[in-house]
Amino acid sequence: MLAAAMLAMLASPGFAQQPQPQPQLQPAPARAPRLIVVISIDQFGSALFSRYRDRFTGGLARIAGQGMVFPNAYQSHAITETCPGHSTLLTGTHPNRTGITGNSWFEPGSAKETYCLASTVNRLAHDARAEGRGPERLITTTVGDWIKAAGGAGRVVAVAGKDRSALTMGGHRADAVFWYDDKYAGFTTFVAPGEDAQAKLAPVAPVNAALRAQAKPRWDYADDACRALEGSYAVGQATWHAKVPPDGWSMDDPAAAARSFRPSPFLDLATLDAARAMIDRYALGADDATDLLTVGLSATDAIGHVYGAGGPEMCDHLGRLDRALGDFLDRVFDVAPDALVVVTADHGGSDMPERLRETGYPDARRLESPAFLRALNDSVAAELGLGFAPFVVTERGYNIDQLYFASPAGGAFTPALQARAVAAALTWLRARPEVVAAHARTELLADPRPANPWPEGLTLRQRMAESAYPGRSGDIVVAYQPLASIIPPTPGFYLGGHGTPWDYDRRVPIIFLSRAIPAQERPFAVETVDIAPTIAAIIHLPAPAGLDGRCLPVPGLTDCADGDAAAPNRSTTSQ
């Protein structure tokens, strides 16, 4: 029913352009592809893919119509945020193995929030004073790392709208990693000790120069059919007018552009331009070694957060992205006719509750997370006689799905006091009608991996366990009622989101596109952790033992019989 809720977010209008003839795929030689391109479309869940699938006419039509499509794949863990979701895509492991349990967390004994890719060693190439970035908090390796470890000549390049996509998919040994920075208004990277910032930025310098030299983009409707989704909604004390361009959207000055560029179609267009430039700069796919290019398209997520996923803003964006991906795919297959393209997402998402209620889902609502956290802290503090608020949360105090125990100064505390506070909080939480489940981190870490963990059958506790890691997960992990948004709304900044353990946030498409693969639909559930071992089998690369994912047989490329067997606790017969 929850998936149906997302699919029913108004009838989808068609894109204005008529379907164009798609190039016919021809059989390719039975060898490892020279180029692997893995594209993550942030917040492109199965519901959004299904809603617009028959309206696509460009690159997404080609991917969906000519690829091997798994429409019901899963990010099977509970904390469906960007950093953990991306960490599963090319590692073959869940967040409880990657160590990336959220977009940020509190380290034990610290009152300072730690970003998932914060680095104390590196600095940003464009701003040496800012907090550094790097992949060191990712404790597992990626396909790119496996390529490098094999000792071949393959190149590994990552480009994305977010560092959370570029660094987690690029891994530890990439030749180049770039992401878009709002304040810099261009693509940047990190600088390790001994490296030169300008040299690290040189590959994207032409991209940045062209981006800054172009005329300021105007966001008008590219498809008038999307106007059918316009509407006005009471959000808190304000009214949100869903339309294109959105209220307050402007590229007229640097400050406005820094706010407006990311939640617009133009971020992904710039990212695809950068990806094309990286193909040329690094001669990807030009020789017999297998190269890896990862592309993180982040605008879908930004638009979903700022404007909601069910309005004209998302409709117009996806039409533009569809056409731009068509041009990008043409370039990929021109350079490497035997290329393999994999398309998936880091998580799904839901629309703004106000619009969901108007489309038949009266239970969609918002929780007042600051008030909820205050009430919890007041109750626990009163019960235990504490003179401080015992629990803190990330995301400016809004992210109440992970609760961290903290002493008054955020420093040392006794394990006994921590245990008493967690027990009191669990009792309070489990009595609340908004709460479906609440579990202590200690409980989740003690849970064994289920014997037959098909993702649609995992319990809430098992989903939470897949997100649990010592010293990074909250002391308590909480699941709230479906379609309940825990982040306070701010029109023009935040209206909709994701992060829950429910299927509308967990279900994503996985699509393999190659001239060697016959078009087909695979309706059975698979997981994003299956992508990495499948790629490893296709390029005849040994994958690390003990991955959570399994190789998926891909007709024309691999039957998974060359040492990349399924994980021992998951059957392969369903596919």
Secondary structure, DSSP 4 states (H G I P E B T S, - for coil): -HHHHHHTSSPPPPPSSPPPPPPPP----SS--SEEEEEEETT--HHHHHHHGGG--SHHHHHHHHSEEEEEEE--SS---HHHHHHHHTTSS-HHHHS--SSEEE-TT--SEEETTEESS-EESS-TTSPEE-STT--S--HHHHHHHTT-S--EEEEESSHHHHHHHH-SS-SEEEEEETTTTEEE-EE-TT--HHHHHGGGHHHHHHHHHSPPP----S-GGGGGG-EEEEETTEEEEE-SSPTT---SSHHHHHHHSTTSHHHHHHHHHHHHHHHHHTTTTSSSSPEEEEEEE-HHHHHHHHH-SSSHHHHHHHHHHHHHHHHHHHHHHHH-TT-EEEEE-S------HHHHHHTT-TT-EE--HHHHHHHHHHHHHHHHT-SS--EEEETTTTEEEEEEE--TTSS---HHHHHHHHHHHHHHHHT-TTEEEEEEHHHHHHPPPPSS--GGG--HHHHHHTT--TTTS-SEEEEEPTTEE-SPPBTTTBS-----SSHHHHEEEEEEE-TTSPPEE--S--BGGGHHHHHHHHTT-PPPTT-SS-PPPBTTTB-S-SS-PPPTTS-STT-
